[in-house]
Amino acid sequence: MKRIVKLTEEDIKNMVRKTMNELNKSTYESAASKAVKKGDDDLALKFLNHSNEMGIDDIQGNQHHDRGNRYMFFSNLQQMRRQCDILLDMDPEMVESILENGHDWAQDHIAESKNNMDQVFDFLMNESKKSGMELSMNIDDNDMMNEKWSKEYKNSINCNNPKGFSQRAHCQGRKKR
């Protein structure tokens, strides 16, 4: 079922502006990443500094070279934050309509990304506790939900054609039983 979603001119301008800013930022970060892989840290910093000079700064306005050897780790987190903000600003009905139009893979990718983020988050939290570091965070226990798949969802998975890593892992576990 296709739905027609009406957007105002202002909505379209905002989406284009955010997308163009994200594209510019992503292009410079990609170029910087390639330079680092080739061992040219100076060129990488030039790309990042140029993006900052153009006003394509990260959300908190941080300079990337101040972050040490792992600036791409933080840069990737910032990019993920920006992209999440853009996606969350989209009209939920429009997104649902797009997903229902044969694009279930997008939902699977988001679920898999969440699983990956959970693993990194848990690892860093555990490591910080081991080394006696205390992270200053404002996380309410209610925010940390224990999300599980419903029985209906598990039963709906087609193990002859699983979609995404999580469904494949589920099907492999099902085979072992």
Backbone as JSON Lines, residues from 0, in Angstrom:
{"i":0,"aa":"M","n":[0.83,-1.16,0.0],"ca":[0.0,0.0,0.0],"c":[0.89,1.24,0.0]}
{"i":1,"aa":"K","n":[0.74,2.08,-1.0],"ca":[1.51,3.31,-1.09],"c":[0.72,4.44,-0.46]}
{"i":2,"aa":"R","n":[1.44,5.29,0.26],"ca":[0.84,6.45,0.88],"c":[1.45,7.7,0.27]}
{"i":3,"aa":"I","n":[0.68,8.71,0.18],"ca":[1.18,10.0,-0.26],"c":[1.43,10.83,0.99]}
{"i":4,"aa":"V","n":[2.65,11.29,1.11],"ca":[3.03,12.1,2.26],"c":[3.3,13.51,1.77]}
{"i":5,"aa":"K","n":[2.64,14.46,2.38],"ca":[2.82,15.86,1.98],"c":[3.83,16.52,2.9]}
{"i":6,"aa":"L","n":[4.82,17.15,2.28],"ca":[5.83,17.87,3.02],"c":[5.75,19.34,2.66]}
{"i":7,"aa":"T","n":[6.01,20.17,3.63],"ca":[6.04,21.6,3.33],"c":[7.37,21.94,2.67]}
{"i":8,"aa":"E","n":[7.42,23.08,2.06],"ca":[8.66,23.53,1.42],"c":[9.76,23.65,2.47]}
{"i":9,"aa":"E","n":[9.41,24.12,3.66],"ca":[10.38,24.26,4.74],"c":[10.92,22.89,5.16]}
{"i":10,"aa":"D","n":[10.06,21.86,5.23],"ca":[10.5,20.5,5.56],"c":[11.52,20.02,4.53]}
{"i":11,"aa":"I","n":[11.22,20.24,3.27],"ca":[12.12,19.79,2.19],"c":[13.44,20.54,2.27]}
{"i":12,"aa":"K","n":[13.4,21.87,2.5],"ca":[14.63,22.64,2.62],"c":[15.48,22.14,3.78]}
{"i":13,"aa":"N","n":[14.84,21.86,4.91],"ca":[15.58,21.36,6.08],"c":[16.21,20.01,5.8]}
{"i":14,"aa":"M","n":[15.47,19.12,5.14],"ca":[16.01,17.8,4.82],"c":[17.19,17.92,3.85]}
{"i":15,"aa":"V","n":[17.07,18.76,2.85],"ca":[18.15,18.95,1.88],"c":[19.37,19.56,2.57]}
{"i":16,"aa":"R","n":[19.14,20.58,3.41],"ca":[20.26,21.22,4.12],"c":[20.99,20.21,5.01]}
{"i":17,"aa":"K","n":[20.23,19.44,5.78],"ca":[20.86,18.45,6.67],"c":[21.6,17.38,5.86]}
{"i":18,"aa":"T","n":[20.99,16.95,4.77],"ca":[21.61,15.91,3.94],"c":[22.89,16.43,3.3]}
{"i":19,"aa":"M","n":[22.87,17.66,2.79],"ca":[24.06,18.22,2.16],"c":[25.18,18.42,3.18]}
{"i":20,"aa":"N","n":[24.85,18.88,4.37],"ca":[25.85,19.04,5.41],"c":[26.45,17.69,5.78]}
{"i":21,"aa":"E","n":[25.6,16.68,5.9],"ca":[26.07,15.33,6.22],"c":[26.95,14.78,5.1]}
{"i":22,"aa":"L","n":[26.56,15.01,3.86],"ca":[27.35,14.54,2.72],"c":[28.72,15.21,2.71]}
{"i":23,"aa":"N","n":[28.76,16.52,2.93],"ca":[30.05,17.22,2.97],"c":[30.93,16.69,4.08]}
{"i":24,"aa":"K","n":[30.35,16.54,5.27],"ca":[31.11,16.04,6.41],"c":[31.62,14.63,6.13]}
{"i":25,"aa":"S","n":[30.75,13.79,5.6],"ca":[31.11,12.41,5.31],"c":[32.22,12.34,4.26]}
{"i":26,"aa":"T","n":[32.16,13.21,3.26],"ca":[33.18,13.22,2.2],"c":[34.54,13.56,2.78]}
{"i":27,"aa":"Y","n":[34.62,14.59,3.6],"ca":[35.89,14.97,4.2],"c":[36.4,13.89,5.15]}
{"i":28,"aa":"E","n":[35.51,13.3,5.92],"ca":[35.93,12.26,6.85],"c":[36.41,11.02,6.1]}
{"i":29,"aa":"S","n":[35.76,10.7,4.99],"ca":[36.17,9.57,4.17],"c":[37.56,9.82,3.57]}
{"i":30,"aa":"A","n":[37.78,11.03,3.08],"ca":[39.09,11.38,2.52],"c":[40.16,11.32,3.62]}
{"i":31,"aa":"A","n":[39.82,11.79,4.81],"ca":[40.77,11.74,5.93],"c":[41.07,10.3,6.31]}
{"i":32,"aa":"S","n":[40.05,9.45,6.31],"ca":[40.24,8.04,6.64],"c":[41.17,7.36,5.64]}
{"i":33,"aa":"K","n":[40.98,7.66,4.36],"ca":[41.85,7.08,3.32],"c":[43.28,7.55,3.48]}
{"i":34,"aa":"A","n":[43.44,8.8,3.84],"ca":[44.8,9.34,4.05],"c":[45.48,8.64,5.22]}
{"i":35,"aa":"V","n":[44.72,8.38,6.29],"ca":[45.28,7.68,7.45],"c":[45.7,6.27,7.06]}
{"i":36,"aa":"K","n":[44.85,5.59,6.28],"ca":[45.19,4.22,5.86],"c":[46.46,4.18,5.03]}
{"i":37,"aa":"K","n":[46.72,5.27,4.29],"ca":[47.94,5.35,3.48],"c":[49.12,5.85,4.31]}
{"i":38,"aa":"G","n":[48.88,6.14,5.58],"ca":[49.94,6.58,6.47],"c":[50.23,8.07,6.42]}
{"i":39,"aa":"D","n":[49.35,8.84,5.82],"ca":[49.57,10.29,5.68],"c":[48.67,11.04,6.67]}
{"i":40,"aa":"D","n":[49.09,11.07,7.93],"ca":[48.31,11.74,8.97],"c":[48.2,13.24,8.73]}
{"i":41,"aa":"D","n":[49.26,13.84,8.15],"ca":[49.22,15.28,7.89],"c":[48.1,15.62,6.9]}
{"i":42,"aa":"L","n":[47.98,14.81,5.84],"ca":[46.92,15.05,4.85],"c":[45.55,14.85,5.49]}
{"i":43,"aa":"A","n":[45.43,13.84,6.35],"ca":[44.16,13.59,7.04],"c":[43.76,14.81,7.87]}
{"i":44,"aa":"L","n":[44.72,15.37,8.6],"ca":[44.42,16.55,9.41],"c":[44.05,17.74,8.53]}
{"i":45,"aa":"K","n":[44.67,17.84,7.35],"ca":[44.32,18.93,6.43],"c":[42.87,18.81,5.98]}
{"i":46,"aa":"F","n":[42.45,17.58,5.66],"ca":[41.05,17.38,5.26],"c":[40.1,17.77,6.4]}
{"i":47,"aa":"L","n":[40.41,17.31,7.61],"ca":[39.54,17.61,8.74],"c":[39.56,19.1,9.09]}
{"i":48,"aa":"N","n":[40.73,19.71,9.02],"ca":[40.8,21.15,9.29],"c":[40.04,21.93,8.24]}
{"i":49,"aa":"H","n":[40.15,21.51,6.98],"ca":[39.43,22.21,5.92],"c":[37.92,22.1,6.14]}
{"i":50,"aa":"S","n":[37.45,20.92,6.55],"ca":[36.01,20.78,6.82],"c":[35.6,21.7,7.96]}
{"i":51,"aa":"N","n":[36.47,21.86,8.95],"ca":[36.17,22.75,10.07],"c":[36.17,24.21,9.63]}
{"i":52,"aa":"E","n":[37.1,24.57,8.74],"ca":[37.16,25.95,8.23],"c":[35.89,26.28,7.44]}
{"i":53,"aa":"M","n":[35.32,25.29,6.79],"ca":[34.11,25.52,6.0],"c":[32.87,25.54,6.87]}
{"i":54,"aa":"G","n":[33.04,25.34,8.19],"ca":[31.88,25.35,9.07],"c":[31.21,23.99,9.15]}
{"i":55,"aa":"I","n":[31.9,22.96,8.71],"ca":[31.35,21.61,8.79],"c":[32.01,20.95,9.99]}
{"i":56,"aa":"D","n":[31.69,21.47,11.14],"ca":[32.29,20.99,12.38],"c":[31.46,19.87,12.96]}
{"i":57,"aa":"D","n":[32.04,19.13,13.87],"ca":[31.22,18.1,14.52],"c":[30.25,18.77,15.48]}
{"i":58,"aa":"I","n":[29.33,17.99,16.02],"ca":[28.23,18.53,16.81],"c":[28.71,19.4,17.98]}
{"i":59,"aa":"Q","n":[29.79,18.97,18.63],"ca":[30.25,19.71,19.79],"c":[31.32,20.74,19.42]}
{"i":60,"aa":"G","n":[31.66,20.84,18.13],"ca":[32.65,21.81,17.7],"c":[34.07,21.42,18.05]}
{"i":61,"aa":"N","n":[34.32,20.14,18.3],"ca":[35.65,19.7,18.68],"c":[36.57,19.63,17.48]}
{"i":62,"aa":"Q","n":[37.82,19.91,17.7],"ca":[38.82,19.72,16.67],"c":[39.25,18.26,16.73]}
{"i":63,"aa":"H","n":[39.28,17.6,15.58],"ca":[39.55,16.16,15.55],"c":[40.97,15.82,16.01]}
{"i":64,"aa":"H","n":[41.95,16.66,15.68],"ca":[43.32,16.3,16.02],"c":[43.58,16.36,17.52]}
{"i":65,"aa":"D","n":[42.67,16.96,18.28],"ca":[42.81,16.99,19.73],"c":[42.42,15.65,20.37]}
{"i":66,"aa":"R","n":[41.91,14.74,19.6],"ca":[41.4,13.5,20.17],"c":[42.41,12.37,20.16]}
{"i":67,"aa":"G","n":[43.59,12.59,19.64],"ca":[44.61,11.56,19.65],"c":[44.5,10.61,18.47]}
{"i":68,"aa":"N","n":[45.03,9.42,18.63],"ca":[45.12,8.45,17.53],"c":[43.78,7.86,17.15]}
{"i":69,"aa":"R","n":[42.78,7.98,17.97],"ca":[41.49,7.35,17.7],"c":[40.44,8.36,17.25]}
{"i":70,"aa":"Y","n":[40.86,9.41,16.55],"ca":[39.89,10.44,16.18],"c":[38.81,9.89,15.26]}
{"i":71,"aa":"M","n":[39.12,8.85,14.44],"ca":[38.09,8.3,13.55],"c":[37.01,7.56,14.35]}
{"i":72,"aa":"F","n":[37.39,6.98,15.47],"ca":[36.4,6.33,16.33],"c":[35.36,7.36,16.76]}
{"i":73,"aa":"F","n":[35.85,8.5,17.25],"ca":[34.95,9.54,17.72],"c":[34.22,10.22,16.55]}
{"i":74,"aa":"S","n":[34.93,10.37,15.47],"ca":[34.31,10.97,14.28],"c":[33.17,10.09,13.77]}
{"i":75,"aa":"N","n":[33.37,8.79,13.77],"ca":[32.31,7.87,13.34],"c":[31.12,7.93,14.29]}
{"i":76,"aa":"L","n":[31.38,8.04,15.59],"ca":[30.28,8.17,16.55],"c":[29.5,9.46,16.3]}
{"i":77,"aa":"Q","n":[30.22,10.54,16.02],"ca":[29.54,11.8,15.72],"c":[28.69,11.69,14.46]}
{"i":78,"aa":"Q","n":[29.23,11.03,13.44],"ca":[28.48,10.86,12.2],"c":[27.22,10.02,12.45]}
{"i":79,"aa":"M","n":[27.36,8.97,13.25],"ca":[26.2,8.14,13.58],"c":[25.15,8.97,14.32]}
{"i":80,"aa":"R","n":[25.61,9.83,15.24],"ca":[24.68,10.68,15.98],"c":[23.93,11.61,15.02]}
{"i":81,"aa":"R","n":[24.67,12.24,14.11],"ca":[24.04,13.15,13.16],"c":[23.02,12.41,12.29]}
{"i":82,"aa":"Q","n":[23.41,11.23,11.8],"ca":[22.49,10.48,10.93],"c":[21.26,10.02,11.71]}
{"i":83,"aa":"C","n":[21.45,9.62,12.96],"ca":[20.29,9.23,13.79],"c":[19.37,10.42,14.0]}
{"i":84,"aa":"D","n":[19.94,11.59,14.26],"ca":[19.12,12.78,14.44],"c":[18.3,13.08,13.19]}
{"i":85,"aa":"I","n":[18.94,12.96,12.03],"ca":[18.23,13.21,10.77],"c":[17.1,12.2,10.59]}
{"i":86,"aa":"L","n":[17.4,10.91,10.83],"ca":[16.37,9.89,10.66],"c":[15.23,10.08,11.65]}
{"i":87,"aa":"L","n":[15.56,10.45,12.87],"ca":[14.51,10.65,13.88],"c":[13.67,11.88,13.6]}
{"i":88,"aa":"D","n":[14.21,12.82,12.83],"ca":[13.45,14.01,12.46],"c":[12.5,13.75,11.29]}
{"i":89,"aa":"M","n":[12.67,12.62,10.62],"ca":[11.81,12.31,9.48],"c":[10.41,11.95,9.96]}
{"i":90,"aa":"D","n":[9.44,12.14,9.09],"ca":[8.06,11.82,9.4],"c":[7.92,10.3,9.56]}
{"i":91,"aa":"P","n":[7.5,9.81,10.75],"ca":[7.4,8.37,10.97],"c":[6.48,7.66,9.98]}
{"i":92,"aa":"E","n":[5.41,8.31,9.57],"ca":[4.5,7.68,8.6],"c":[5.17,7.5,7.25]}
{"i":93,"aa":"M","n":[5.97,8.47,6.85],"ca":[6.68,8.38,5.59],"c":[7.7,7.23,5.65]}
{"i":94,"aa":"V","n":[8.45,7.16,6.75],"ca":[9.45,6.1,6.9],"c":[8.77,4.74,6.9]}
{"i":95,"aa":"E","n":[7.68,4.62,7.64],"ca":[6.95,3.35,7.68],"c":[6.46,2.96,6.29]}
{"i":96,"aa":"S","n":[5.98,3.92,5.55],"ca":[5.51,3.67,4.19],"c":[6.65,3.15,3.31]}
{"i":97,"aa":"I","n":[7.8,3.76,3.43],"ca":[8.96,3.33,2.65],"c":[9.37,1.91,3.04]}
{"i":98,"aa":"L","n":[9.42,1.64,4.34],"ca":[9.83,0.31,4.81],"c":[8.84,-0.76,4.37]}
{"i":99,"aa":"E","n":[7.55,-0.42,4.39],"ca":[6.52,-1.39,3.99],"c":[6.53,-1.65,2.49]}
{"i":100,"aa":"N","n":[7.21,-0.8,1.76],"ca":[7.25,-0.93,0.3],"c":[8.44,-1.8,-0.14]}
{"i":101,"aa":"G","n":[8.69,-2.88,0.59],"ca":[9.72,-3.84,0.19],"c":[11.12,-3.52,0.66]}
{"i":102,"aa":"H","n":[11.25,-2.71,1.71],"ca":[12.58,-2.34,2.18],"c":[12.78,-2.77,3.64]}
{"i":103,"aa":"D","n":[12.4,-4.0,3.95],"ca":[12.59,-4.53,5.3],"c":[14.06,-4.59,5.69]}
{"i":104,"aa":"W","n":[14.94,-4.69,4.69],"ca":[16.38,-4.76,4.97],"c":[16.83,-3.57,5.81]}
{"i":105,"aa":"A","n":[16.22,-2.4,5.62],"ca":[16.64,-1.21,6.36],"c":[16.38,-1.4,7.86]}
{"i":106,"aa":"Q","n":[15.25,-1.97,8.2],"ca":[14.94,-2.24,9.61],"c":[15.93,-3.25,10.18]}
{"i":107,"aa":"D","n":[16.28,-4.27,9.39],"ca":[17.26,-5.27,9.83],"c":[18.63,-4.63,10.08]}
{"i":108,"aa":"H","n":[19.02,-3.71,9.21],"ca":[20.31,-3.04,9.37],"c":[20.33,-2.17,10.63]}
{"i":109,"aa":"I","n":[19.22,-1.5,10.91],"ca":[19.15,-0.7,12.14],"c":[19.25,-1.6,13.36]}
{"i":110,"aa":"A","n":[18.55,-2.73,13.33],"ca":[18.61,-3.68,14.46],"c":[20.03,-4.2,14.65]}
{"i":111,"aa":"E","n":[20.7,-4.52,13.55],"ca":[22.07,-5.03,13.65],"c":[23.03,-3.95,14.13]}
{"i":112,"aa":"S","n":[22.81,-2.72,13.69],"ca":[23.64,-1.6,14.16],"c":[23.48,-1.41,15.66]}
{"i":113,"aa":"K","n":[22.25,-1.54,16.13],"ca":[21.99,-1.42,17.56],"c":[22.73,-2.52,18.33]}
{"i":114,"aa":"N","n":[22.69,-3.75,17.79],"ca":[23.41,-4.85,18.45],"c":[24.91,-4.55,18.52]}
{"i":115,"aa":"N","n":[25.48,-4.05,17.43],"ca":[26.9,-3.72,17.42],"c":[27.21,-2.61,18.41]}
{"i":116,"aa":"M","n":[26.37,-1.6,18.46],"ca":[26.58,-0.5,19.4],"c":[26.48,-1.0,20.83]}
{"i":117,"aa":"D","n":[25.53,-1.89,21.1],"ca":[25.39,-2.47,22.44],"c":[26.68,-3.18,22.86]}
{"i":118,"aa":"Q","n":[27.27,-3.93,21.93],"ca":[28.51,-4.67,22.25],"c":[29.65,-3.72,22.58]}
{"i":119,"aa":"V","n":[29.83,-2.67,21.79],"ca":[30.9,-1.71,22.04],"c":[30.64,-0.98,23.36]}
{"i":120,"aa":"F","n":[29.4,-0.57,23.56],"ca":[29.03,0.13,24.79],"c":[29.31,-0.74,26.01]}
{"i":121,"aa":"D","n":[28.83,-2.0,25.99],"ca":[29.05,-2.91,27.12],"c":[30.53,-3.13,27.38]}
{"i":122,"aa":"F","n":[31.3,-3.33,26.29],"ca":[32.73,-3.56,26.42],"c":[33.41,-2.36,27.1]}
{"i":123,"aa":"L","n":[33.14,-1.16,26.59],"ca":[33.79,0.03,27.16],"c":[33.34,0.28,28.6]}
{"i":124,"aa":"M","n":[32.08,0.02,28.89],"ca":[31.61,0.18,30.26],"c":[32.33,-0.79,31.19]}
{"i":125,"aa":"N","n":[32.45,-2.06,30.76],"ca":[33.13,-3.06,31.59],"c":[34.62,-2.73,31.75]}
{"i":126,"aa":"E","n":[35.27,-2.3,30.68],"ca":[36.69,-1.95,30.76],"c":[36.91,-0.75,31.68]}
{"i":127,"aa":"S","n":[36.0,0.21,31.62],"ca":[36.17,1.39,32.48],"c":[35.99,1.01,33.95]}
{"i":128,"aa":"K","n":[35.14,0.05,34.23],"ca":[34.95,-0.4,35.61],"c":[36.16,-1.19,36.1]}
{"i":129,"aa":"K","n":[36.75,-2.02,35.19],"ca":[37.92,-2.83,35.56],"c":[39.1,-1.95,35.95]}
{"i":130,"aa":"S","n":[39.31,-0.89,35.2],"ca":[40.47,-0.05,35.43],"c":[40.21,1.02,36.5]}
{"i":131,"aa":"G","n":[39.04,0.96,37.13],"ca":[38.73,1.88,38.2],"c":[38.27,3.24,37.72]}
{"i":132,"aa":"M","n":[38.09,3.39,36.43],"ca":[37.61,4.67,35.9],"c":[36.11,4.76,36.12]}
{"i":133,"aa":"E","n":[35.69,5.9,36.43],"ca":[34.25,6.15,36.54],"c":[33.84,7.05,35.38]}
{"i":134,"aa":"L","n":[32.88,6.61,34.6],"ca":[32.39,7.43,33.51],"c":[31.29,8.33,34.04]}
{"i":135,"aa":"S","n":[31.34,9.58,33.67],"ca":[30.27,10.48,34.1],"c":[29.19,10.45,33.04]}
{"i":136,"aa":"M","n":[28.09,9.83,33.39],"ca":[26.98,9.71,32.45],"c":[25.69,9.89,33.22]}
{"i":137,"aa":"N","n":[24.71,10.39,32.52],"ca":[23.38,10.53,33.08],"c":[22.49,9.48,32.44]}
{"i":138,"aa":"I","n":[22.62,8.26,32.9],"ca":[21.82,7.17,32.34],"c":[20.93,6.63,33.43]}
{"i":139,"aa":"D","n":[19.66,6.72,33.21],"ca":[18.67,6.2,34.13],"c":[18.52,4.7,33.86]}
{"i":140,"aa":"D","n":[18.39,3.91,34.9],"ca":[18.21,2.47,34.71],"c":[17.01,2.17,33.83]}
{"i":141,"aa":"N","n":[16.01,3.02,33.84],"ca":[14.84,2.82,33.0],"c":[15.18,2.96,31.52]}
{"i":142,"aa":"D","n":[16.26,3.73,31.24],"ca":[16.68,3.89,29.84],"c":[17.3,2.61,29.3]}
{"i":143,"aa":"M","n":[17.85,1.81,30.15],"ca":[18.51,0.58,29.73],"c":[17.48,-0.55,29.72]}
{"i":144,"aa":"M","n":[16.83,-0.71,28.59],"ca":[15.76,-1.69,28.49],"c":[16.32,-3.04,28.08]}
{"i":145,"aa":"N","n":[15.7,-4.07,28.54],"ca":[16.06,-5.41,28.13],"c":[15.14,-5.79,26.97]}
{"i":146,"aa":"E","n":[15.63,-5.54,25.77],"ca":[14.8,-5.76,24.6],"c":[14.96,-7.2,24.12]}
{"i":147,"aa":"K","n":[13.86,-7.87,23.9],"ca":[13.89,-9.25,23.42],"c":[12.9,-9.39,22.29]}
{"i":148,"aa":"W","n":[13.16,-10.37,21.44],"ca":[12.25,-10.66,20.34],"c":[11.02,-11.37,20.89]}
{"i":149,"aa":"S","n":[9.87,-11.04,20.39],"ca":[8.64,-11.72,20.8],"c":[8.6,-13.1,20.15]}
{"i":150,"aa":"K","n":[7.81,-13.99,20.73],"ca":[7.64,-15.33,20.15],"c":[7.08,-15.23,18.74]}
{"i":151,"aa":"E","n":[6.15,-14.28,18.55],"ca":[5.55,-14.11,17.22],"c":[6.61,-13.73,16.2]}
{"i":152,"aa":"Y","n":[7.52,-12.82,16.6],"ca":[8.57,-12.4,15.68],"c":[9.5,-13.57,15.37]}
{"i":153,"aa":"K","n":[9.89,-14.31,16.43],"ca":[10.77,-15.46,16.21],"c":[10.13,-16.46,15.27]}
{"i":154,"aa":"N","n":[8.84,-16.71,15.45],"ca":[8.15,-17.68,14.59],"c":[7.98,-17.17,13.17]}
{"i":155,"aa":"S","n":[8.0,-15.84,13.0],"ca":[7.8,-15.29,11.66],"c":[9.08,-15.32,10.81]}
{"i":156,"aa":"I","n":[10.22,-15.61,11.43],"ca":[11.49,-15.6,10.69],"c":[11.54,-16.8,9.75]}
{"i":157,"aa":"N","n":[11.81,-16.52,8.49],"ca":[11.96,-17.57,7.48],"c":[13.42,-18.0,7.47]}
{"i":158,"aa":"C","n":[13.72,-19.15,8.09],"ca":[15.1,-19.61,8.19],"c":[15.66,-20.08,6.84]}
{"i":159,"aa":"N","n":[14.8,-20.23,5.84],"ca":[15.3,-20.53,4.5],"c":[15.83,-19.27,3.83]}
{"i":160,"aa":"N","n":[15.43,-18.11,4.34],"ca":[15.88,-16.84,3.79],"c":[15.97,-15.8,4.91]}
{"i":161,"aa":"P","n":[16.9,-16.03,5.89],"ca":[16.99,-15.07,7.0],"c":[17.54,-13.73,6.51]}
{"i":162,"aa":"K","n":[17.06,-12.66,7.13],"ca":[17.49,-11.32,6.76],"c":[18.37,-10.76,7.86]}
{"i":163,"aa":"G","n":[19.62,-10.54,7.55],"ca":[20.53,-9.93,8.5],"c":[21.21,-10.94,9.4]}
{"i":164,"aa":"F","n":[22.27,-10.45,10.06],"ca":[23.09,-11.29,10.92],"c":[22.29,-11.89,12.08]}
{"i":165,"aa":"S","n":[21.44,-11.08,12.69],"ca":[20.7,-11.54,13.87],"c":[19.76,-12.68,13.53]}
{"i":166,"aa":"Q","n":[19.06,-12.56,12.4],"ca":[18.15,-13.64,12.0],"c":[18.93,-14.9,11.63]}
{"i":167,"aa":"R","n":[20.09,-14.74,10.98],"ca":[20.9,-15.92,10.64],"c":[21.36,-16.62,11.92]}
{"i":168,"aa":"A","n":[21.81,-15.83,12.9],"ca":[22.26,-16.41,14.18],"c":[21.1,-17.12,14.87]}
{"i":169,"aa":"H","n":[19.92,-16.52,14.83],"ca":[18.74,-17.14,15.43],"c":[18.45,-18.48,14.76]}
{"i":170,"aa":"C","n":[18.53,-18.52,13.43],"ca":[18.23,-19.75,12.69],"c":[19.27,-20.84,12.98]}
{"i":171,"aa":"Q","n":[20.53,-20.43,13.14],"ca":[21.55,-21.41,13.47],"c":[21.3,-22.0,14.86]}
{"i":172,"aa":"G","n":[20.87,-21.16,15.8],"ca":[20.52,-21.64,17.13],"c":[19.33,-22.56,17.1]}
{"i":173,"aa":"R","n":[18.37,-22.27,16.22],"ca":[17.18,-23.09,16.08],"c":[17.55,-24.47,15.53]}
{"i":174,"aa":"K","n":[18.52,-24.5,14.59],"ca":[18.97,-25.78,13.99],"c":[19.63,-26.68,15.01]}
{"i":175,"aa":"K","n":[20.35,-26.06,15.97],"ca":[21.08,-26.83,16.99],"c":[20.14,-27.57,17.94]}
{"i":176,"aa":"R","n":[18.92,-27.03,18.1],"ca":[17.97,-27.64,19.03],"c":[17.39,-28.9,18.5]}
